[in-house]
Amino acid sequence: MPVIGSLVPASLAVAAPAKRDYFKELGVGTFINAAGTYTTLTASLMRPEVVAAIEYASKSFVRLTELHDAVGKRIAELVECEAAMVSSGAAAALTCGTAACVAGKNQEFIRRLPDIEGMKNEVIVQKTHRYGYDHAVRNVGIKFVEVDGAAELERAINPKTAMMLYFNAADKTPVPAEQFIAIAKKHGIPTMNDAAADTPPTGVLKELTKLGFDLVVFSGGKGIRGPQSAGLLLGRKDLIEAARLNCSPYSDSVGRGLKVNKEELLGMMIAVETFVKRDAEAEGREWDRRCKQIMDSVNSVKGVNTEVKTPVISNRVPHIHITWDQSKVKISPKEVVKALREGTPSIEVTPSPADRVIVAVWMLQQGEAEVVAKRIREVLKSAA
Ligand SMILES: *Cc1c(COP(=O)(O)O)cnc(C)c1O
């Protein structure tokens, strides 16, 4: 038997993954993430278990739909819903979920989208629930019908209604979730809730389908810390099956560009598994420790105040709000953000309003809270 390796010409042999510093080679700067899970800042870092699963998946061929089925089944068990699919992000889940409500499993309809002629083409949404990501719903060719209040919502339902969209983190919700679902059920209209950024806490993954939403959307690469190009669509079995048919790998579908391969599938499954099993209390204690460290350091500059605020629905994790008397500390929040970004190491903070600097501690890595504490203090002190 010849040794296989000897048959491979040296020029084709794949170099062992050397200890190359790719970002440095490219001149692309890395930074300390005191901002949070922003897509343009590459959001979250995958847990080691997720990276290991991706590496594992990268080494074998599998039949993609078989893996999709198996991973969906496992995720549905983990979060206690009827069915689940891994999408290429929450926005992709919005598109596939909408397509499921519009075209269902009808092959002719699936091929024709976003030409929606002859299909149900209206999605009802509360006026206060319109937002940038609803473009992903409009991609299917639907028209939004905006309503204000329960009476208007019920009047808007007609034979053209394909779905009712709900934005979980909306500032104002005239028709709350329970009532929204009750009206939809009364008229047999499927509902979809976008809760993309609403984990942690863990329970949200289970609660929204249990509450009665037919479809629920989550980002994979935000708080769950799965692959950044993955998301979850959870809910009713018939709708998840239809969503799958309206998506990659099926070539002639509106979701063909929203591909997930075996690496994201397995990575996302392990992300959900580790997320639901993680020690949330210990994690919370560590975040509190980081907050205290940064606040103690920053508060030592005269005229500076800090306060911890935890948003109620999205990004439900502690954020430090830093304010100061600009007649004493003569630097604007915008200038502080710039100084942190341009310093060494570079630090990104949460996109902040004009009157303060906001720091999120949950994406910091070991040892970074110390650096952030020191740098913010230095910048403010230099202007005091
Ligand atoms: C982040 C976000 C999305 C998009 O999530 P991706 O996983 O990046 O596609 C959609 N909706 C809301 C409310 C979000 O916060």
PDBQT file of the ligand as one rigid body, heavy atoms in Angstrom, charges set to zero:
ROOT
HETATM    1  C1  LIG A 401     -30.016  41.820  16.090  1.00  0.00    +0.000 C 
HETATM    2  C2  LIG A 401     -31.451  41.802  15.727  1.00  0.00    +0.000 A 
HETATM    3  C3  LIG A 401     -31.895  41.192  14.548  1.00  0.00    +0.000 A 
HETATM    4  C4  LIG A 401     -30.942  40.589  13.555  1.00  0.00    +0.000 C 
HETATM    5  O1  LIG A 401     -30.242  39.538  14.086  1.00  0.00    +0.000 OA
HETATM    6  P1  LIG A 401     -29.166  38.728  13.223  1.00  0.00    +0.000 P 
HETATM    7  O2  LIG A 401     -28.961  37.476  13.989  1.00  0.00    +0.000 OA
HETATM    8  O3  LIG A 401     -27.951  39.604  13.165  1.00  0.00    +0.000 OA
HETATM    9  O4  LIG A 401     -29.742  38.511  11.866  1.00  0.00    +0.000 OA
HETATM   10  C5  LIG A 401     -33.249  41.162  14.292  1.00  0.00    +0.000 A 
HETATM   11  N1  LIG A 401     -34.129  41.716  15.148  1.00  0.00    +0.000 NA
HETATM   12  C6  LIG A 401     -33.739  42.334  16.285  1.00  0.00    +0.000 A 
HETATM   13  C7  LIG A 401     -34.769  42.917  17.190  1.00  0.00    +0.000 C 
HETATM   14  C8  LIG A 401     -32.388  42.394  16.619  1.00  0.00    +0.000 A 
HETATM   15  O5  LIG A 401     -31.996  42.987  17.750  1.00  0.00    +0.000 OA
ENDROOT
TORSDOF 0
